[in-house]
């Protein structure tokens, strides 16, 4: 469905479902707001990243703490400041789906 929108006095068609015009091989970037995130240095990324505490990381990935522990044990997530009292998880290492 298309709906008309006015942009600076001009009419243009705006799709309510923008995915219909996307080529099948195009990549989609999903942006999520991170609940309680911090800025920290990740040694594995060699970059300043958004880092999350364990609860926020689990909520973002929609998994429980046991599954989060499994991902950490499998070295699939980056720990930021692992020796800290409350270690954080690198936001870049969190899978998008």
C-alpha positions as CSV (number, residue, x, y, z in Angstrom):
1,X,0.0,0.0,0.0
2,X,1.2,3.5,-0.8
3,X,0.3,6.6,1.1
4,X,0.9,10.1,-0.1
5,X,3.1,12.3,2.0
6,X,3.9,16.0,1.5
7,X,7.6,16.9,1.6
8,X,8.2,20.6,1.3
9,X,5.1,21.2,-0.8
10,X,5.6,18.2,-3.0
11,X,3.7,15.0,-3.1
12,X,5.5,11.7,-3.0
13,X,4.5,8.1,-2.5
14,X,5.7,6.4,0.7
15,X,5.5,2.7,1.0
16,X,4.1,1.3,4.3
17,X,6.1,-1.8,3.7
18,X,9.6,-0.8,2.5
19,X,10.8,-4.4,2.2
20,X,8.7,-5.0,-0.9
21,X,11.1,-2.9,-3.0
22,X,14.3,-4.4,-1.6
23,X,16.2,-6.8,-3.8
24,X,16.3,-10.4,-2.5
25,X,20.1,-10.4,-2.1
26,X,20.2,-7.0,-0.2
27,X,21.4,-7.0,3.4
28,X,19.3,-5.4,6.1
29,X,20.8,-3.5,9.0
30,X,18.8,-3.8,12.2
31,X,19.2,-1.1,14.8
32,X,18.2,-1.7,18.4
33,X,18.5,0.6,21.3
34,X,20.7,-0.9,23.9
35,X,19.2,-0.8,27.4
36,X,22.0,0.0,29.8
37,X,25.1,0.3,27.7
38,X,28.5,1.7,28.5
39,X,31.4,2.8,26.4
40,X,34.4,0.6,26.8
41,X,37.5,-0.7,25.0
42,X,37.2,-4.3,23.5
43,X,40.6,-6.0,23.1
44,X,39.3,-8.4,20.5
45,X,37.6,-5.8,18.4
46,X,40.5,-3.3,18.9
47,X,37.9,-0.6,19.2
48,X,35.7,1.5,21.5
49,X,32.4,-0.3,21.7
50,X,29.0,-0.2,23.4
51,X,29.2,-2.7,26.2
52,X,26.4,-4.3,28.1
53,X,26.0,-5.8,31.5
54,X,25.0,-9.5,31.6
55,X,21.3,-8.8,32.2
56,X,21.0,-6.3,29.4
57,X,22.9,-8.6,27.0
58,X,20.6,-11.5,27.8
59,X,17.5,-9.3,27.3
60,X,18.9,-7.9,24.0
61,X,19.5,-11.5,22.7
62,X,16.2,-12.7,24.3
63,X,17.9,-15.6,26.0
64,X,18.3,-16.7,29.6
65,X,21.4,-16.5,31.8
66,X,22.3,-20.2,31.2
67,X,22.4,-19.7,27.4
68,X,24.4,-16.5,27.9
69,X,26.9,-18.5,30.0
70,X,27.1,-21.1,27.3
71,X,27.9,-18.5,24.7
72,X,30.6,-17.0,26.9
73,X,32.1,-20.5,27.5
74,X,32.1,-21.2,23.8
75,X,34.0,-17.9,23.3
76,X,31.3,-16.5,21.0
77,X,30.9,-13.2,23.0
78,X,33.7,-10.8,23.9
79,X,34.1,-9.9,27.6
80,X,35.1,-6.3,28.1
81,X,37.2,-5.8,31.2
82,X,36.9,-9.4,32.3
83,X,38.8,-8.8,35.6
84,X,36.4,-6.1,36.7
85,X,33.9,-6.7,39.5
86,X,31.0,-6.6,37.0
87,X,32.4,-7.6,33.6
88,X,30.6,-6.3,30.5
89,X,29.9,-7.9,27.1
90,X,31.0,-6.2,23.9
91,X,28.0,-5.1,21.9
92,X,29.8,-5.9,18.6
93,X,29.9,-9.6,19.6
94,X,26.2,-9.9,20.2
95,X,24.5,-11.6,17.3
96,X,21.9,-9.6,15.4
97,X,19.4,-12.4,15.2
